Amino acid sequence: SDLKRCSHQKLSDALLVALLLSRLVFKHPFPSIWWNILREDRHDLPSYTQAYTRGQRLLERLESVATPSQSCTEVIVDSMPLPVCRPKRGKRCSFPGARWGYGTQGDVYGYKLHAWVTASGAIVQYLIRPANLHDTTVSYELNRRWPDFGGPRIIGDKGYCCLGYVFPPKSNTRYDTGWRPGRHPRLRKRIETVFSGLVEAQIRSVQTKTLRSLRLRVVLAILAHNLAQP
């Protein structure tokens, strides 16, 4: 909202979120340094600590705004690791809920981001879950909102080898999975491009100590990504 909750607030919630998103739009790697740059000619802005604390209070509303219900014909599903520390420090890390998992680049300690992406590149739904959970297990959680998106066709890779998904058939597959080599591989590249953009937005930065901070970083990156879509 553009209205201030309290008379002493220096800026509204809408302007606060816009300034937090501006760092991702301009691809600045460090949030606190970016905020200090903004304060150089905007002396009425609060400190970065105050702005970040208010951003965490808005987390639930930001997550609901980032994934509204909409009609989709087909979506692409995949996951990417969100490490909370270096692998060699995993035994000493006490991050709440973090688990050992495996990604394409090896072992990871932390979480995974599971997402639905449209053919145009918009992220319509996502979940953050411990890295030890299988992609298919988390995809069942994503499917709970399947009716909210008009019952789209779900396109996955070989990690989503189960009924109800379109995936590349294995050598022993005995039924038509719906996979079309002339079309679906190009769609799969779309979600890889989207994840690459999120990595550029520092979504994998390990400078976080709580799950709530990780959730805020992810939702801001997703909002900035979706706003940049044509």
Summary of the structure (lengths in Angstrom):
residues: 230
radius of gyration: 19.3
end to end distance: 24.1
largest distance: 66.8
contacts: 638
relative contact order: 0.15
helix: 41%
strand: 17%
